Amino acid sequence: MPAQGGRLQRPGVTELRLSAFGPHRGAAFALGPVTLLAGASGSGKSQALAAYEALAALGSGATLEEAFPDAAARIPDRAAPDADGRRGFRIGCTVDGPAGPVRLDLAVQAEPTLRIVGERLAQAGQILLATALRDPGRRSVQGAWLTGGAIGVTRAPLPDDRLGTALLPLRVAGATAGQRQVLAAAEQVVVALRSVFPCDPRPGLMRAPVPPGEGRLLGDCANLADVLRRTRHECGTRYALLAEAARTGCAGPVAGLDVRAPADGPVSAVLDRGPGRPATELARLGAGELRFLALALVLLTGPGVLAMDPAAELLDAQQALTVLADGFDRGLDRRQSAELLRLALLSCGRGHVRLMAAVGEETAAAARLLAGVTVVDL
C-alpha cells in the first residue's frame, strides 16, 4: 500500500490482538496487505477471522449481540468465572493511516450478561479514550476522552453494548487540539473497520439463474451472475481481467465470460468456449471453479460492487477494502490457488484491497515463497 514516511495513506488494520479469545491467549498477529492464516485444524484460524469480523461490525455501529451472536463460544478455553460468575474475552487491533498507528483494545463480559466492561483507544502511548464499568447495575460504562486545554478530559456515560470509539464523532466537537486528535484517531479506526467484506462463496447457491438486481455481490456470492452482468457494462477492464483469470482457473478452453439477461427474466452467466463450441452455463461448473470465479471477482472489484457498508464520507480512493475469507482455498486445486494469490498480490499491491484469509498448508507453503505475502502460522 502506498505510504509516505512509513504511514499508510489508506487506513488499514496492521495488527490483530487476541489477548484472550477462544484458543488464543496473548496472541498478536502482524497483518500485511495479503495475510494468510495457516495451521492445523483447531489452531484458531476461524476464531481469528471471527474476531476481526466482529470488530468490523462494531465499527459499523452494530451492537455486541449482533457482533457476537455466539459470545459464549468466544470465551477462552478453560477460563474460570470470577467470584460473581463473570467470564469474557479481550481483543484489539492497531490501525495505521494518515493519523499514524492507533491502538484499540476491548474487554467484553460474555457471562452472565453480554456487555463491554472496558475499552481503550490510544496513540503513541497516550490514552485518547478509556471506558470502565463502574456500576454493574447500570447498562452503561463511564467514558473519559482527551479534551485538552483547561478541561483536560471529558467524562460521560456511554452505552455498554456499542463501541465507544464509533460514537466519538457524535460526541466530540473538535474545538481543541486534543479533541481533533481524538477525532482523527477514532475516524481512522472506524473507516478501516467499516471497509470489510466477509466472503464465503457457496457454489450450491451460485448455479441457478438469479433475478436482476443492484448487482452488489453478496457474501455467499449467490448472485454472481447478476454482478457479472453489471461488471461487464460498467468496467470493461476488470471484466477482461476476470475473463483472463477464468482461462487459468476453469477447465477446458475459455474464450471469455458472457451473461444472458433476457428482458424481465432471470440472469445467468456462461463460459464462452470459443467459435464452434457451445457455451457452458455456471450450473455445469465444478464447485472449485465457481469458488474460484467468485473470489477472483471479489479481488478485482471494489466496495461499490460488494454488498457492504464502506465509509460513505470518503472517496473509494481514500479507503482500502479488506476481504475476509475463511477456507480461501477450499475446493481449489494448486493452479487455482496460485492464480488467486497472483490476483491478490496484483490488487493489494495497488493499495485499494487488503486480504486476510485462512488457507491450507499446501497454499501456505507456496505463499511463503512469494514476496508481499504475510503468512501467520498458528
Stockholm file with secondary structure:
# STOCKHOLM 1.0

chainA/1-378         MPAQGGRLQRPGVTELRLSAFGPHRGAAFALGPVTLLAGASGSGKSQALAAYEALAALGSGATLEEAFPDAAARIPDRAAPDADGRRGFRIGCTVDGPAGPVRLDLAVQAEPTLRIVGERLAQAGQILLATALRDPGRRSVQGAWLTGGAIGVTRAPLPDDRLGTALLPLRVAGATAGQRQVLAAAEQVVVALRSVFPCDPRPGLMRAPVPPGEGRLLGDCANLADVLRRTRHECGTRYALLAEAARTGCAGPVAGLDVRAPADGPVSAVLDRGPGRPATELARLGAGELRFLALALVLLTGPGVLAMDPAAELLDAQQALTVLADGFDRGLDRRQSAELLRLALLSCGRGHVRLMAAVGEETAAAARLLAGVTVVDL
#=GR chainA/1-378 SS CCEETTEESSCEEEEEEEEEETTEEEEEEECCSEEEEECSTTSSHHHHHHHHHHHHHHHTTCCHHHHCTTGGGGSCTTCCCCTTCCEEEEEEEEEESTTCCEEEEEEEEEESSCEEEEEEEEETTEEEEEEECCCTTSSEEEEEEEEETTTEEEEEEEETTSCHHHHHHHHCCCCSHHHHHHHHHHHHHHHHHHSEEECCCCHHHHSSCBCCCCCCBCTTCTTHHHHHHHHHHHCHHHHHHHHHHHHHHSSSCCCEEEEECCTTSCBEEEEECCTTSCCEEGGGSCHHHHHHHHHHHHHHSCGGGBSSCCCTTSCGGGCCEEEEETTTTTTCCHHHHHHHHHHHHHHHHTTSEEEEEECCHHHHHHHTTSTTEEEEEC
#=GC SS_cons         CCEETTEESSCEEEEEEEEEETTEEEEEEECCSEEEEECSTTSSHHHHHHHHHHHHHHHTTCCHHHHCTTGGGGSCTTCCCCTTCCEEEEEEEEEESTTCCEEEEEEEEEESSCEEEEEEEEETTEEEEEEECCCTTSSEEEEEEEEETTTEEEEEEEETTSCHHHHHHHHCCCCSHHHHHHHHHHHHHHHHHHSEEECCCCHHHHSSCBCCCCCCBCTTCTTHHHHHHHHHHHCHHHHHHHHHHHHHHSSSCCCEEEEECCTTSCBEEEEECCTTSCCEEGGGSCHHHHHHHHHHHHHHSCGGGBSSCCCTTSCGGGCCEEEEETTTTTTCCHHHHHHHHHHHHHHHHTTSEEEEEECCHHHHHHHTTSTTEEEEEC
//
